[in-house]
Amino acid sequence: MGIFEWIIIVIIALFFINRLIPTKGITNITVEEAKEKINDKNVQCIDVRTPGEYKVKNRPQFKNIPLHELPSKIDKLDKNKDVVVICQSGMRSLRAAKLLKKQGFKNIYNVKGGMSAWY
């Protein structure tokens, strides 16, 4: 194998490693742990699914801010409060959690399995 092939393999490996390593400040929590957090006044809950998905099934404690709208609405959130983020499966909410982390939020919780695990 040549140097070019090795470089490609390393780049691909780093991509997957980056996806698997948890980001500091983001904690994956179970639905049961989320249920304990959502009624705390110091926690803000965000559902990053589309409005259509949110309308079908939702938890009223979660404010619907679709993932694509989050960057423009992030300034309406309190950086001093914990954030619980949910989506349908946990993938979009993880992306949202990483975005929140980059914007200076400290304690972010991603619900593993998302709404699919809730019901």
C-alpha positions in Angstrom: 0.0 0.0 0.0 1.2 3.5 -0.9 1.3 6.6 1.2 -1.9 7.9 -0.4 -3.9 4.9 0.7 -2.5 5.1 4.3 -3.5 8.8 4.5 -7.0 7.9 3.3 -7.3 5.1 5.9 -6.1 7.4 8.7 -8.5 10.2 7.7 -11.4 7.7 7.7 -10.4 6.2 11.0 -10.1 9.7 12.6 -13.6 10.6 11.2 -15.1 7.5 12.9 -13.2 8.0 16.2 -14.3 11.6 16.4 -18.0 10.4 16.0 -17.6 7.8 18.7 -15.7 9.7 21.4 -18.1 11.6 23.7 -17.8 15.3 23.7 -16.9 16.8 27.1 -19.9 18.5 28.6 -22.4 16.3 26.8 -23.9 13.4 28.7 -26.0 10.7 27.2 -28.9 9.9 29.5 -31.7 7.4 29.5 -35.3 8.2 29.1 -35.7 7.5 32.9 -33.0 10.0 33.7 -34.6 12.5 31.4 -38.0 12.1 33.1 -36.3 13.0 36.4 -34.8 16.2 34.9 -37.6 17.6 32.8 -39.6 19.1 35.7 -36.5 20.9 37.2 -36.8 24.7 36.9 -33.1 24.9 36.2 -33.4 22.7 33.1 -34.5 23.7 29.7 -35.8 21.0 27.4 -35.5 21.1 23.6 -37.0 18.8 21.0 -35.1 19.3 17.7 -37.4 17.3 15.5 -39.5 18.8 12.8 -42.8 20.4 13.7 -44.7 17.6 12.1 -42.8 15.0 14.1 -43.3 17.0 17.3 -47.1 17.3 16.6 -47.5 13.6 16.4 -45.9 12.7 19.7 -44.3 15.1 22.2 -43.6 15.8 25.8 -45.0 19.2 26.8 -41.9 20.1 28.8 -39.9 20.1 25.5 -39.9 23.2 23.4 -39.8 22.4 19.7 -36.8 24.0 18.0 -36.1 22.1 14.8 -32.4 21.4 14.3 -32.1 23.6 11.3 -33.5 26.5 13.2 -31.4 26.1 16.3 -28.5 28.3 15.2 -30.8 31.3 14.7 -32.7 30.7 18.0 -29.8 29.7 20.3 -29.6 33.2 21.8 -33.1 32.7 23.3 -31.8 29.9 25.5 -30.2 30.4 28.9 -26.5 29.3 29.0 -26.7 29.1 32.8 -29.3 26.3 32.8 -28.8 22.7 32.0 -30.2 21.6 28.6 -31.9 18.3 27.8 -32.1 17.6 24.1 -34.2 15.0 22.3 -35.1 14.0 18.8 -36.6 10.8 17.3 -33.6 8.5 17.7 -30.8 10.5 19.5 -28.7 11.4 16.4 -30.1 14.9 15.6 -30.1 15.7 19.3 -26.4 14.8 19.5 -25.7 17.2 16.7 -27.7 19.9 18.5 -25.9 19.1 21.7 -22.5 19.6 20.0 -23.7 22.9 18.6 -24.8 24.0 22.0 -21.5 23.0 23.5 -19.6 25.1 20.8 -21.8 28.1 21.8 -20.8 27.9 25.4 -23.5 25.8 27.1 -22.0 23.8 30.0 -24.3 20.9 31.0 -26.0 19.3 28.1 -27.9 16.0 28.2 -28.7 14.0 25.1 -31.6 11.5 25.5 -30.4 8.1 24.2 -32.9 6.5 21.8 -34.9 9.8 21.7 -38.6 9.7 21.4 -38.5 6.2 20.0 -37.3 5.0 23.4 -39.8 7.2 25.3 -42.9 5.2 24.3 
